[in-house]
Amino acid sequence: MPSIRAIHPGRHPFPFLLYGEWALVAIALLSEISPSILPRGEVSIVAIASILSFGAIGLWLPTRPLALKLVHVGLQFGLFVLAARTSAIELRLFPLLQIVLVLRSCLLFELWGRLAVTGVTFALFLGMTQTRLYELGRAFPVRRSGRIAAQIIGIRLNLALMFLLVVVFLLLLMNALLSERKRREELRQANRKLRKSAAKIEQLAMNQERTRIARELHDSLGHSLTGLNIQLEGALKLWDANPEQARAFVSQAKVMGSTALQETRQAVATLRQPSQAQQGLADAIAPLLEQLQQTTGVTPDVLVDCPPLPESLKLTTYRIVQEALTNVCKYAQASSVSIAIQSAADALHITVRDDGIGFRPEDNATGFGLRGIQERAAAEGGRVQLATAPGEGCTLRVYLPLPLDT
């Protein structure tokens, strides 16, 4: 069973309309108890109670289910007709209450429901106007005069046209207000989703960066520390039996410790590296080339020939080159390295080639360097090609699509 939802003063979408309704109901109530130039009877308690009930029922407007909304509107029609029938001035029109009824229907129903309630209200107004003018016409002694009949018809038409224009204006105004409110709510929802998406993207980027750093620590620092531990254990075992061999183990452990320290500093430098947003791609990869030269003694051949890249694509290119050169430093034992970053047609071509020892790609089951390159390329919609074999060096080619406005 659907739950009941309602509009009340605390959560009214348009508080100024609620105040306007109260003002119109108050005017209708004053018109019932105030003196009148028309013949009238005693003040009707039933009419006053009906007007007050009509105003009070607007403090709670159900928005669902449909049956409850129909009952609510039917009750409003009943109270309005009862007030008109029992008024001190017989068959008072109460057009202000009918206007309030149209305004409330706009909050309860969609467009077709609003049109139906407005149509019924207008038809009721026409019927009551016809009946009231007929009663007034009977009160004139010259009621059969053609001139008087024409004037009554003119009054009826003018009243009908005026009321029609008022309710149509109110209907259009409410539709515009509700449409604007719906657009604002949709915009608020879209902004909320956008903030959630931005937070998820930020979290994903942080996770990817953590994964990359963890991969580098695992493949470099972890390997060095493992070897260092093995050398120190061997030195301890041979310290008394074979001091010379133990000294050799300690010397090798010192070299591994220095290597581990250098790799730790490199990882920290990567974490603290400033944004490359205001650097060109060639300037951004220059520190990577310097590190390669300091580590291996190899001066790479570099060619960078591409237009300015979007920040995300430039960062991806930088990371791919960084991963490739890290693998060259750790495994390749190369005497020459070449790097080419070129744009051709609608793609960016990245090529890193070395003449090192090579490897069998199917044997690369534990390292994450190549996997990281593939993941970065796939995130940009690109692809990776690897050509290598033992003793034949390694050639890495990455193709990244360029945006149309690059």
C-alpha positions, 0 to 999 in steps of 0.5 A: 500500500503506498504511503501518504505524502502531504503538503503542509505549511512547514513544507509548502513549496511556495509559502507566498501562495499559502499566504495568498490563499489565507488572504483570499479566504479572509476576504471571502469571510469578510464579504459574508459578514459585512453589510451589503447593498443587496437584500440579505438574510441573517448571517449564516453560521453554516456558510461561515463554518464552510468558509473556515473549513475550506480555508483550514483544509488547505493546510494539509494537501495530499500528494498521493495516493490519487484516490485521497487527492480526489476525495480532498478536491471533492470535499473542497467543492462540497464546502464551496457549494455549501457556503454558496447555498447557505450564504446570507446573500442567496447563492453568492458566487464566492469567486475568490474561493474558486481561485483558491481551489484552482491554485491548490489543484496545481499542487495536487495534480499533473497538467491534465488533472489541473485542466480538469479541476479548472474546467469543472470550476469554470463550469460551476462558475458559469452555472452559478452565474446563470442562476444568480442573474436569473434570480436578479432578473426576476426581481426587476419589474421590467424583467421582460424588457429586451434591453434589460435582457440584453444587459443581463446577457452582457453581464453574464458574458463579461463575468464569464470572460473575466473569470476565465482570463483569471483562472487561465492566467493563474494556471499558466503562472502555476505551471511556470512556477512548478516547472521552474521548481522542477528544473531547480530540483533536477539541477540540484540532483545533478549537482549532487550526483556530480559531486559524488562522481567527482569524489569517486573519480578522486578516490579512484585516482588516489587508489591508482596512484597508491597501486603504482607506488605499491608496485614500484616499492614491491618491484624495487625496494622490496627486492633490494631489502630481501637481498640485503636481508639474505646477505646479512644472514649469510654474513652472520653464519660465516662470521666465525668460520669464514671472515673473508666471505662474511666481509664480502657478504657485508660489502654486498649488503652495503651496496644493496642498502645504498640501492634501497636508499636511492630507490626510497628517495626516488619514490619520495620524490615521485610523491612530492613531484610538483604538477606538470600542468604548466610544463611541456611534455619534453620538460616534464620527462627531462628529470626521468632522462637524467635519472636514467643517465645517472643510474645506467650511464646511458644517454637516451635518444629522445624525440618529442614531436607532438602538439600541446596535450590535454593535462590528463593525456600528458600525465598518462604519457608521462607515467607510461614513459616513467614506467618504461624507463624504470623497467629499463633501469632495473632489468634491461642492462641496455647500452642504448635507449631511444624514446620517441613521442610523436603525433600522427593522424588522430593518435599519439605514438609512444615508442621506447626501445632498448638493446638490452637482454630482453625477456619472454613476455609470458614469463613476466608474471610477477612484475606490475610495470607492464601491467600498469602501462596497459592499464593507463593506456586502456583508461585513455582508450589506447593500446599497447604493443610489446616486441621482445625476446631474450637477447634481442632487446625490447620495443614498447609501442603505445598508441593513445587517441588524440582529442579532436581539438588537439 
